[in-house]
Amino acid sequence: MQATITKSMVDKYKHKGGWRYRPDLEYSYLVKTANYTAQQLRIVSQLPSTETFAKAFVARYPVGSSVMAAYKPDDPAIAVL
């Protein structure tokens, strides 16, 4: 299904004395007549935590862009890019 990116930024957080980075995306989508918002990026949520990776990842998903997402048929609130 089509979804629209509504938030696209890099989240910087402290972890074990150092800094880590992660993509922070949000997208909205419509299923039948209901609107939903989700943040799940991948089925496996373990992504590299470098600043370079996070910046490159969010660059592919600017706010307002249209993307393909999938949702769980029996629970449309659960989706993934």
PLY file of the C-alpha trace (Angstrom):
ply
format ascii 1.0
element vertex 81
property float x
property float y
property float z
element edge 80
property int vertex1
property int vertex2
end_header
0.00 0.00 0.00
1.05 3.61 -0.40
2.14 5.52 2.69
3.39 9.09 3.20
6.46 9.96 5.26
5.45 12.41 8.00
8.68 12.49 10.02
12.26 11.86 8.90
15.18 12.60 11.19
18.20 11.09 12.89
17.87 10.25 16.58
21.13 10.55 18.56
21.29 8.74 21.90
23.90 7.81 24.50
24.78 4.14 24.84
27.51 2.68 27.07
29.56 5.86 27.17
29.30 6.66 23.47
26.86 8.02 20.95
24.67 5.96 18.69
22.33 7.03 15.90
19.15 5.63 14.44
16.69 6.62 11.77
13.53 8.11 13.26
10.79 7.85 10.63
7.04 8.01 10.85
4.57 7.36 8.05
0.83 7.53 7.63
-1.43 5.35 5.52
-5.08 4.64 4.85
-6.77 1.24 5.15
-10.37 1.30 3.97
-11.64 4.46 5.70
-9.25 4.53 8.67
-6.01 6.52 8.92
-3.00 4.98 10.65
0.49 6.10 11.65
3.45 3.76 12.18
7.20 3.86 12.79
8.37 0.29 12.13
11.13 0.35 9.51
12.03 -3.28 9.06
10.76 -6.62 10.27
14.15 -7.10 11.93
14.68 -3.85 13.78
18.44 -4.26 14.32
20.03 -1.63 12.09
23.60 -0.28 12.11
23.93 2.51 14.67
26.43 4.78 12.93
25.69 8.40 12.11
26.62 7.80 8.45
24.11 4.96 8.10
21.30 6.84 9.89
21.78 9.98 7.76
21.88 7.98 4.52
18.77 6.03 5.54
16.63 9.09 6.33
17.85 10.84 3.16
15.98 8.17 1.19
12.72 9.09 2.96
12.11 12.86 2.95
8.95 14.18 4.63
6.06 14.17 2.18
7.47 11.40 0.01
5.34 8.45 -1.01
6.61 4.98 -0.06
5.44 1.40 -0.18
4.50 -0.16 3.16
2.78 -3.36 4.23
0.34 -3.89 7.07
-0.96 -6.89 8.95
-4.36 -7.75 7.41
-6.01 -8.65 10.72
-4.49 -5.61 12.51
-3.87 -2.68 10.13
-2.25 -0.65 12.94
0.80 -2.90 12.53
2.82 -1.88 9.48
6.35 -1.95 8.12
8.21 -0.15 5.35
0 1
1 2
2 3
3 4
4 5
5 6
6 7
7 8
8 9
9 10
10 11
11 12
12 13
13 14
14 15
15 16
16 17
17 18
18 19
19 20
20 21
21 22
22 23
23 24
24 25
25 26
26 27
27 28
28 29
29 30
30 31
31 32
32 33
33 34
34 35
35 36
36 37
37 38
38 39
39 40
40 41
41 42
42 43
43 44
44 45
45 46
46 47
47 48
48 49
49 50
50 51
51 52
52 53
53 54
54 55
55 56
56 57
57 58
58 59
59 60
60 61
61 62
62 63
63 64
64 65
65 66
66 67
67 68
68 69
69 70
70 71
71 72
72 73
73 74
74 75
75 76
76 77
77 78
78 79
79 80
